[in-house]
Amino acid sequence: MIAATEQLGTYLESFTEFQKRAAGRDLPWLRELRESAFARFCEVGFPTTHDEDWRFTNVSAIAKTPFELARDAKVSKREVEQFGVDGPGCHLIFVNGRFARELSSIGQLPAGVSVNSLGEELSANSSDVESHLGRYLNIQRDVFSALNTAFAEDGAYVHVRRGVVLTDPIYLLFISTTSDKPVMTHPRNLIVVGDEAQATIVEDYVSIGETPAFSNTATELVAGENAVVSHYMVEREHRQAFNISTLRIQQGRSANVSSHSVLFGGGLVRNNVHPVLAGEGGECLINGLFIGNGRQHLDNYMLVEHASPHCASRQFYNGILDDHAHGVFHGRIIVHKDAQKTDAKQTNRNLLLSDDARIDTKPQLEIYADDVKCTHGATIGQIEENALFYLRSRGIDEIAARKLLLLAFANECLDRMAEGGAREHVEKLIHVHLLQIANSVTRLPGATVGVDAGRNLEEIG
């Protein structure tokens, strides 16, 4: 166990003080939820590389740092504007994990849509929150989810009632600020989309300043029967940031949910996506792109559970890594015994742009039903020098040519996103980061693998 007694003591001190002032502290069900989650965290401690789910990611830097709960901080509207929060729709801003109403814009929402901070909702309508909060995250299995639940107080609350169609995305911006001490935040989001309703949610994590910060966020997303939901997770914090995020999806009958993750920033990032297709006929798309350089560590852990028959899931993750960056893709599909007629596919494709970049990829299937169609695979390659030469021979400079080839690879992920404001926001960010990579990429001698990665690469799985 990584966490020593003194580190757990620091968390115990923080938790004791937190319990005295936390929103909803007088609600018996919430107090019990927090206490049982913290007890689980103390029992297990932080994971190590001996744990199979954390085999490729060492979190000792998180365990050894004496993080304190972040305090309230002021951020100006001008500082918020630099992150591209504009356009129509609903924008909720959170600073150090707390809702900043003065910076937020709820907009004109249709009848049947409730958007608020979780903290305020706990005070106003705790019964609505109680029916879902903590019902889906597995705090026994995931210690970071347990830690988040112990400190769960604020975040976004979104409830789209039956039959309501939201045309504009709901945008959630989480800002961490500079501090003289290492700080931690535990945002908790609850998103409930009712039967036959439609919604798009964007979670965007950014930072101001560059001091050590630990963001441990968890989102519970409930999709009712025939609901259509798109969820975007964007991580672009500074390089001293630790970001652990968990998206837990509960899908009803014939629900269609898309998860899009785009990782650019952070020093150590772990992106967990865990959908459970609990209703017959559900569909789930898990789509992601991670772009890293320097010494970034970007870990993607996908756990897809097929619990009912006639469901389909697709996982597509692309990685672009330069310098000494380390990427991880661990995709796991579990088909339960009652989930006959399951159709599941899992694909991970990676471009390594330097000799020192590294990817660990582990596609995995666990099938307990006998009438299924499941495939998985992974590819690893480099930019094709012949393609680069061809573009340069047509008068395109080397930086622009590299960006074009990288963009073609990244566009595979963009093409799976529905047209609209959320995709446009992500596309702008991808262009900026790919240009940075193209400017700094180290040319690999003897590279023979192209952007058309999946056909002529070292194949795994």
C-alpha positions as CSV (number, residue, x, y, z in Angstrom):
1,M,0.0,0.0,0.0
2,I,1.5,3.3,-1.1
3,A,-0.3,5.6,1.3
4,A,1.6,5.8,4.6
5,T,-0.1,6.5,7.9
6,E,0.8,10.2,7.8
7,Q,-0.7,10.7,4.4
8,L,-4.0,9.0,5.5
9,G,-3.8,11.2,8.6
10,T,-3.8,14.3,6.4
11,Y,-6.9,13.1,4.6
12,L,-8.6,12.2,7.9
13,E,-8.0,15.7,9.2
14,S,-9.4,17.2,6.0
15,F,-12.4,14.9,6.1
16,T,-13.2,15.7,9.7
17,E,-13.2,19.5,9.0
18,F,-15.1,18.9,5.8
19,Q,-17.9,17.0,7.6
20,K,-18.5,20.0,9.9
21,R,-19.3,22.5,7.1
22,A,-20.2,20.5,4.0
23,A,-23.4,21.1,2.1
24,G,-26.0,18.5,3.1
25,R,-24.2,17.7,6.4
26,D,-27.6,17.4,8.2
27,L,-28.9,14.8,5.7
28,P,-28.5,11.3,7.3
29,W,-28.3,9.4,4.0
30,L,-25.6,11.7,2.7
31,R,-23.6,11.7,5.9
32,E,-23.7,7.9,5.9
33,L,-22.7,7.8,2.2
34,R,-19.7,10.0,2.8
35,E,-18.6,8.1,5.9
36,S,-18.8,4.7,4.3
37,A,-16.8,6.0,1.3
38,F,-14.1,7.5,3.4
39,A,-13.9,4.2,5.5
40,R,-13.3,2.3,2.2
41,F,-10.6,4.8,1.2
42,C,-8.8,4.3,4.5
43,E,-9.2,0.5,4.3
44,V,-7.7,0.2,0.8
45,G,-5.4,3.2,0.4
46,F,-4.1,4.4,-3.0
47,P,-3.6,1.7,-5.7
48,T,-0.1,0.5,-6.7
49,T,1.2,-1.0,-10.0
50,H,0.6,-4.4,-8.4
51,D,-3.1,-3.8,-8.9
52,E,-4.0,-5.0,-12.4
53,D,-6.2,-2.0,-13.2
54,W,-3.3,0.3,-12.3
55,R,-0.5,-1.8,-13.8
56,F,0.8,0.9,-16.1
57,T,0.2,4.0,-13.9
58,N,2.1,4.8,-10.8
59,V,0.1,7.2,-8.5
60,S,2.8,7.5,-5.8
61,A,3.2,11.2,-6.6
62,I,-0.4,11.7,-5.6
63,A,-0.2,9.5,-2.5
64,K,2.9,11.2,-1.2
65,T,1.8,14.8,-1.7
66,P,0.1,16.4,1.3
67,F,-2.9,17.9,-0.6
68,E,-5.3,20.2,1.2
69,L,-8.8,21.0,0.2
70,A,-8.8,24.0,-2.1
71,R,-10.2,27.2,-0.7
72,D,-12.5,29.7,-2.3
73,A,-10.9,31.8,-5.0
74,K,-11.8,34.7,-7.2
75,V,-11.6,34.5,-11.0
76,S,-12.5,37.4,-13.3
77,K,-14.7,37.1,-16.3
78,R,-11.7,38.1,-18.5
79,E,-9.8,35.1,-17.2
80,V,-12.7,32.8,-18.0
81,E,-13.0,34.2,-21.5
82,Q,-9.6,32.9,-22.4
83,F,-11.0,29.3,-22.3
84,G,-13.5,29.9,-25.0
85,V,-16.7,29.9,-23.0
86,D,-19.1,31.7,-25.4
87,G,-22.0,31.2,-27.6
88,P,-25.6,30.2,-26.8
89,G,-26.7,27.7,-24.2
90,C,-26.0,27.1,-20.6
91,H,-22.6,27.6,-19.0
92,L,-21.8,26.6,-15.4
93,I,-18.4,27.7,-14.0
94,F,-16.7,26.0,-11.1
95,V,-13.7,27.5,-9.4
96,N,-11.7,25.1,-7.2
97,G,-14.6,22.8,-7.3
98,R,-17.2,25.3,-6.2
99,F,-20.0,26.8,-8.2
100,A,-19.4,30.4,-9.3
101,R,-22.8,31.8,-10.0
102,E,-21.5,35.3,-10.9
103,L,-19.4,33.8,-13.7
104,S,-22.1,31.4,-14.9
105,S,-24.9,31.8,-17.4
106,I,-27.9,29.5,-17.2
107,G,-29.6,31.0,-20.3
108,Q,-33.1,30.2,-21.5
109,L,-33.7,26.6,-20.8
110,P,-36.8,24.8,-22.0
111,A,-39.5,23.7,-19.6
112,G,-38.6,20.4,-18.0
113,V,-34.9,21.1,-17.6
114,S,-33.2,21.8,-14.2
115,V,-29.6,22.9,-14.1
116,N,-28.0,23.9,-10.8
117,S,-25.0,23.3,-8.6
118,L,-25.1,20.0,-6.7
119,G,-24.5,21.8,-3.4
120,E,-27.5,24.1,-3.9
121,E,-29.7,21.2,-5.1
122,L,-28.8,19.2,-1.9
123,S,-30.3,22.1,0.1
124,A,-33.4,22.6,-2.1
125,N,-34.4,19.2,-3.4
126,S,-32.4,16.6,-1.6
127,S,-34.9,13.8,-2.3
128,D,-34.3,14.2,-6.1
129,V,-30.6,13.9,-5.6
130,E,-30.9,11.0,-3.1
131,S,-32.6,8.8,-5.6
132,H,-29.5,8.8,-7.8
133,L,-26.4,10.1,-6.1
134,G,-24.0,7.3,-5.1
135,R,-26.3,4.6,-6.6
136,Y,-24.0,3.8,-9.6
137,L,-20.4,4.5,-8.7
138,N,-18.6,1.4,-7.3
139,I,-16.7,2.7,-4.3
140,Q,-15.7,-0.8,-3.3
141,R,-13.8,-1.3,-6.6
142,D,-12.4,2.1,-7.2
143,V,-10.7,3.9,-4.4
144,F,-10.7,7.3,-6.2
145,S,-14.4,7.1,-6.6
146,A,-14.6,6.4,-2.9
147,L,-12.4,9.4,-2.1
148,N,-14.6,11.6,-4.4
149,T,-17.8,10.4,-2.7
150,A,-16.3,11.1,0.7
151,F,-15.7,14.7,-0.2
152,A,-18.7,15.1,-2.6
153,E,-20.3,18.5,-2.0
154,D,-20.5,20.5,-5.2
155,G,-20.5,20.1,-9.0
156,A,-23.2,20.2,-11.6
157,Y,-26.7,18.9,-11.3
158,V,-28.6,18.4,-14.6
159,H,-32.0,16.9,-14.9
160,V,-33.7,16.7,-18.3
161,R,-37.2,15.4,-18.0
162,R,-39.0,13.0,-20.2
163,G,-39.3,13.9,-23.9
164,V,-37.4,17.2,-23.7
165,V,-34.8,17.8,-26.4
166,L,-31.9,20.2,-25.7
167,T,-30.5,21.7,-28.9
168,D,-27.6,23.5,-27.3
169,P,-24.9,21.8,-25.1
170,I,-24.7,22.3,-21.4
171,Y,-21.1,23.5,-20.8
172,L,-19.4,22.8,-17.5
173,L,-16.0,24.6,-16.9
174,F,-13.9,23.5,-14.0
175,I,-11.1,26.0,-13.1
176,S,-8.3,25.3,-10.7
177,T,-6.3,28.3,-9.5
178,T,-2.8,28.8,-8.2
179,S,-2.1,28.3,-4.5
180,D,0.9,28.4,-2.1
181,K,0.2,24.8,-1.1
182,P,-0.8,21.7,-3.1
183,V,-4.6,21.6,-3.2
184,M,-7.2,19.0,-4.2
185,T,-10.8,19.3,-5.4
186,H,-13.4,16.6,-5.7
187,P,-16.1,17.8,-8.1
188,R,-19.2,15.5,-8.3
189,N,-21.6,15.8,-11.2
190,L,-25.1,14.2,-11.4
191,I,-26.7,14.1,-14.9
192,V,-30.2,12.5,-15.3
193,V,-31.7,12.4,-18.8
194,G,-35.2,11.0,-18.8
195,D,-37.0,8.7,-21.1
196,E,-37.0,9.8,-24.8
197,A,-35.0,13.0,-23.9
198,Q,-31.9,14.3,-25.6
199,A,-29.0,16.3,-24.2
200,T,-25.3,17.1,-24.8
201,I,-23.0,17.8,-21.8
202,V,-19.4,19.1,-22.0
203,E,-17.0,18.9,-19.0
204,D,-13.9,21.0,-19.5
205,Y,-11.0,21.1,-17.0
206,V,-8.6,24.0,-17.1
207,S,-6.2,25.8,-14.8
208,I,-4.8,29.2,-14.0
209,G,-1.2,29.3,-12.8
210,E,1.1,26.3,-12.4
211,T,1.1,25.0,-8.9
212,P,0.5,21.3,-7.9
213,A,-3.2,20.5,-8.0
214,F,-5.2,17.3,-7.7
215,S,-8.6,17.1,-9.4
216,N,-10.5,14.0,-8.6
217,T,-13.9,14.2,-10.3
218,A,-16.7,11.8,-10.7
219,T,-19.8,12.0,-12.9
220,E,-22.9,9.8,-12.7
221,L,-24.9,9.9,-15.9
222,V,-28.3,8.2,-16.0
223,A,-29.9,7.7,-19.5
224,G,-33.6,6.7,-19.4
225,E,-35.4,4.5,-22.0
226,N,-34.8,5.7,-25.6
227,A,-32.7,8.7,-24.3
228,V,-30.0,10.1,-26.5
229,V,-27.0,11.6,-24.7
230,S,-23.6,12.9,-25.8
231,H,-21.0,13.5,-23.1
232,Y,-17.7,15.3,-23.7
233,M,-14.7,15.3,-21.4
234,V,-11.9,17.8,-22.2
235,E,-8.7,17.8,-20.0
236,R,-6.3,20.7,-20.7
237,E,-4.8,21.6,-17.3
238,H,-1.1,22.6,-16.8
239,R,1.7,20.1,-16.5
240,Q,1.8,20.0,-12.7
241,A,-1.8,18.9,-12.5
242,F,-3.0,15.5,-11.5
243,N,-6.4,14.7,-12.9
244,I,-8.4,11.5,-12.1
245,S,-11.9,11.5,-13.7
246,T,-14.5,8.8,-13.7
247,L,-17.6,8.7,-15.9
248,R,-20.2,6.1,-14.8
249,I,-23.0,5.7,-17.2
250,Q,-26.3,3.8,-16.5
251,Q,-28.3,3.1,-19.6
252,G,-31.9,2.1,-19.8
253,R,-33.7,0.2,-22.5
254,S,-32.8,1.4,-26.1
255,A,-30.8,4.3,-24.7
256,N,-28.0,5.7,-27.0
257,V,-25.1,7.3,-25.2
258,S,-21.8,8.7,-26.7
259,S,-18.8,9.4,-24.6
260,H,-16.1,11.6,-26.2
261,S,-12.8,12.1,-24.2
262,V,-10.1,14.5,-25.4
263,L,-6.9,14.7,-23.3
264,F,-4.3,17.4,-23.9
265,G,-3.0,18.6,-20.5
266,G,-2.0,17.5,-17.1
267,G,1.1,15.8,-15.9
268,L,-0.6,12.6,-14.8
269,V,-4.1,11.9,-16.1
270,R,-6.4,8.9,-15.6
271,N,-9.6,8.9,-17.6
272,N,-12.1,6.2,-16.5
273,V,-15.2,5.5,-18.5
274,H,-17.6,2.9,-17.2
275,P,-20.9,2.4,-19.0
276,V,-23.4,-0.3,-18.0
277,L,-25.9,-1.3,-20.7
278,A,-28.6,-2.3,-18.3
279,G,-31.6,-2.2,-20.6
280,E,-32.2,-4.3,-23.7
281,G,-31.3,-2.7,-27.1
282,G,-29.0,-0.1,-25.8
283,E,-26.1,1.4,-27.8
284,C,-22.9,3.0,-26.5
285,L,-20.0,4.8,-28.3
286,I,-16.8,5.4,-26.4
287,N,-14.6,7.7,-28.5
288,G,-11.4,9.3,-27.5
289,L,-8.2,11.1,-28.5
290,F,-5.1,11.7,-26.3
291,I,-2.2,13.9,-27.4
292,G,0.8,14.1,-25.2
293,N,4.4,15.4,-25.2
294,G,7.1,16.2,-22.7
295,R,6.8,13.7,-19.8
296,Q,3.0,13.6,-19.7
297,H,1.3,10.4,-18.6
298,L,-2.2,9.9,-20.1
299,D,-4.0,6.7,-19.0
300,N,-7.4,5.7,-20.4
301,Y,-9.3,2.9,-18.7
302,M,-12.5,1.7,-20.3
303,L,-14.8,-0.8,-18.6
304,V,-17.9,-1.6,-20.7
305,E,-20.5,-3.9,-19.1
306,H,-23.1,-5.6,-21.3
307,A,-25.8,-6.6,-18.8
308,S,-28.8,-7.0,-21.1
309,P,-29.4,-8.7,-24.5
310,H,-29.3,-7.1,-28.0
311,C,-27.0,-4.2,-27.0
312,A,-24.1,-2.8,-29.0
313,S,-20.9,-0.9,-27.9
314,R,-18.0,0.6,-29.8
315,Q,-14.7,1.8,-28.4
316,F,-12.4,3.8,-30.6
317,Y,-9.3,5.5,-29.0
318,N,-6.5,7.2,-30.8
319,G,-3.2,8.4,-29.2
320,I,-0.5,10.8,-30.5
321,L,2.6,10.8,-28.3
322,D,5.9,12.7,-28.7
323,D,9.0,13.3,-26.6
324,H,8.9,11.1,-23.4
325,A,5.1,11.0,-23.1
326,H,3.5,7.8,-21.9
327,G,0.1,6.7,-23.0
328,V,-2.1,3.9,-21.7
329,F,-5.2,2.3,-23.1
330,H,-6.8,-0.5,-21.0
331,G,-10.1,-1.4,-22.6
332,R,-12.2,-4.1,-21.0
333,I,-15.5,-5.5,-22.2
334,I,-17.5,-7.7,-19.9
335,V,-20.5,-9.6,-21.4
336,H,-22.7,-11.0,-18.7
337,K,-24.4,-14.4,-19.1
338,D,-27.8,-12.9,-19.9
339,A,-26.5,-10.5,-22.5
340,Q,-27.1,-12.6,-25.5
341,K,-26.8,-11.1,-29.0
342,T,-24.2,-8.6,-27.8
343,D,-22.2,-6.8,-30.5
344,A,-19.1,-5.2,-29.1
345,K,-15.9,-3.8,-30.8
346,Q,-12.8,-2.3,-29.3
347,T,-10.0,-0.5,-31.2
348,N,-7.0,1.4,-30.1
349,R,-4.7,3.1,-32.6
350,N,-1.5,5.0,-31.7
351,L,1.2,7.2,-33.4
352,L,4.6,7.5,-31.6
353,L,6.5,10.5,-32.9
354,S,9.8,10.0,-31.0
355,D,12.0,7.1,-30.0
356,D,11.2,7.8,-26.3
357,A,7.5,8.0,-26.5
358,R,5.7,4.9,-25.1
359,I,2.3,3.3,-25.3
360,D,0.9,0.4,-23.2
361,T,-2.2,-1.0,-24.7
362,K,-4.3,-3.8,-23.3
363,P,-7.6,-4.7,-25.1
364,Q,-9.5,-7.3,-23.1
365,L,-12.7,-9.4,-23.4
366,E,-14.6,-11.3,-20.7
367,I,-17.5,-13.2,-22.3
368,Y,-20.0,-15.2,-20.2
369,A,-22.7,-15.5,-22.9
370,D,-22.5,-17.8,-25.9
371,D,-24.3,-15.9,-28.7
372,V,-22.2,-12.7,-29.1
373,K,-20.1,-10.9,-31.6
374,C,-17.0,-9.3,-30.0
375,T,-13.7,-8.1,-31.5
376,H,-10.7,-6.1,-30.2
377,G,-7.3,-4.9,-31.4
378,A,-4.6,-2.3,-31.1
379,T,-2.1,-0.8,-33.5
380,I,1.1,1.2,-33.0
381,G,3.0,3.1,-35.7
382,Q,4.8,6.3,-36.8
383,I,4.2,9.0,-39.4
384,E,4.9,7.7,-42.9
385,E,7.9,9.4,-44.4
386,N,6.7,8.7,-47.9
387,A,3.4,10.6,-47.2
388,L,5.4,13.4,-45.7
389,F,7.7,13.6,-48.7
390,Y,4.7,13.6,-51.1
391,L,3.1,16.6,-49.3
392,R,6.4,18.5,-49.3
393,S,6.9,17.8,-53.0
394,R,3.6,19.6,-53.5
395,G,4.9,22.8,-51.9
396,I,3.7,22.3,-48.4
397,D,6.2,23.1,-45.7
398,E,7.2,20.4,-43.3
399,I,5.4,21.7,-40.2
400,A,2.1,22.1,-42.2
401,A,2.6,18.7,-43.8
402,R,3.1,17.0,-40.4
403,K,0.0,18.8,-39.0
404,L,-2.0,17.6,-42.0
405,L,-1.0,14.0,-41.4
406,L,-1.7,14.2,-37.7
407,L,-5.0,15.9,-38.3
408,A,-6.1,13.1,-40.6
409,F,-5.4,10.7,-37.8
410,A,-7.2,12.8,-35.2
411,N,-10.1,13.4,-37.6
412,E,-11.1,9.7,-37.1
413,C,-12.3,10.8,-33.6
414,L,-13.8,14.1,-34.7
415,D,-15.9,12.3,-37.4
416,R,-17.6,10.3,-34.7
417,M,-18.9,13.5,-33.0
418,A,-22.2,14.9,-34.0
419,E,-22.2,18.3,-35.6
420,G,-22.7,21.2,-33.2
421,G,-21.2,23.6,-30.7
422,A,-19.5,20.8,-28.6
423,R,-17.7,19.4,-31.6
424,E,-16.6,22.8,-32.9
425,H,-15.2,23.6,-29.4
426,V,-13.2,20.4,-29.4
427,E,-12.0,20.8,-33.0
428,K,-10.5,24.2,-32.3
429,L,-8.5,22.8,-29.4
430,I,-7.3,19.8,-31.4
431,H,-6.0,22.1,-34.2
432,V,-4.1,24.2,-31.6
433,H,-2.4,21.2,-30.0
434,L,-1.6,19.5,-33.2
435,L,0.2,22.6,-34.5
436,Q,2.3,22.6,-31.3
437,I,3.1,19.0,-31.8
438,A,4.0,19.5,-35.5
439,N,6.3,22.4,-34.5
440,S,8.3,20.3,-32.0
441,V,8.1,16.7,-33.4
442,T,11.3,14.8,-33.7
443,R,11.8,13.1,-37.0
444,L,12.2,9.4,-36.8
445,P,14.7,7.8,-39.1
446,G,13.4,4.8,-41.1
447,A,9.8,5.3,-40.3
448,T,7.6,3.3,-42.5
449,V,4.1,3.4,-40.9
450,G,1.5,5.8,-42.0
451,V,-1.6,7.5,-40.8
452,D,-3.6,4.6,-42.2
453,A,-2.5,2.8,-39.1
454,G,-4.7,-0.1,-38.6
455,R,-3.7,-2.0,-41.8
456,N,0.1,-2.4,-41.7
457,L,1.1,-2.0,-38.1
458,E,2.3,-4.1,-35.3
459,E,-1.0,-5.6,-34.1
460,I,-1.9,-6.6,-30.6
461,G,-4.8,-8.6,-29.5
